[in-house]
Amino acid sequence: MATEDDGAAQIRFYPDGPILVRGDFELLDENGDPLPAARRTIALCRCGRTAIPPFCDGTHTLPHRTSS
């Protein structure tokens, strides 16, 4: 089993929140081109409301407004 200290990538899904990726990983866009990841831990958006896709900006914590 991988531990946080061995550098292996770990992916954790949080209910109603982002996908956290930790460790050694390469993040690729839809064309297979590398995306810069400035940290060893990143949060990927699952709600689709982020202003900085594919990264989570915390927007999922704001009240969700629906148009009437």
C-alpha positions, -999 to +999 in steps of 0.1 A: +000+000+000+013+035-009+020+060+018+022+098+015+060+096+021+067+073-009+058+098-035+031+077-052+001+096-064-030+094-042-064+105-054-092+112-029-128+122-036-146+144-011-184+144-009-197+176-024-162+188-029-131+185-051-109+156-061-075+160-043-044+146-060-013+143-039+022+130-046+041+124-079+017+129-109+015+144-143-016+164-151-026+163-188-052+183-207-077+168-232-050+168-259-024+150-237-004+182-232+010+187-197-007+213-174+014+230-148+008+219-113+027+243-090+022+221-059+024+184-050-012+186-039-039+199-062-077+201-060-096+194-092-132+208-096-161+184-098-190+209-097-181+227-129-185+262-114-148+270-109-133+301-125-099+283-129-107+250-146-097+222-141-087+234-106-111+239-077-115+275-065-139+268-036-170+279-056-188+246-046-191+260-010-212+290-022-250+287-023-260+274-057-284+297-074-309+284-100-326+307-125-364+309-121 
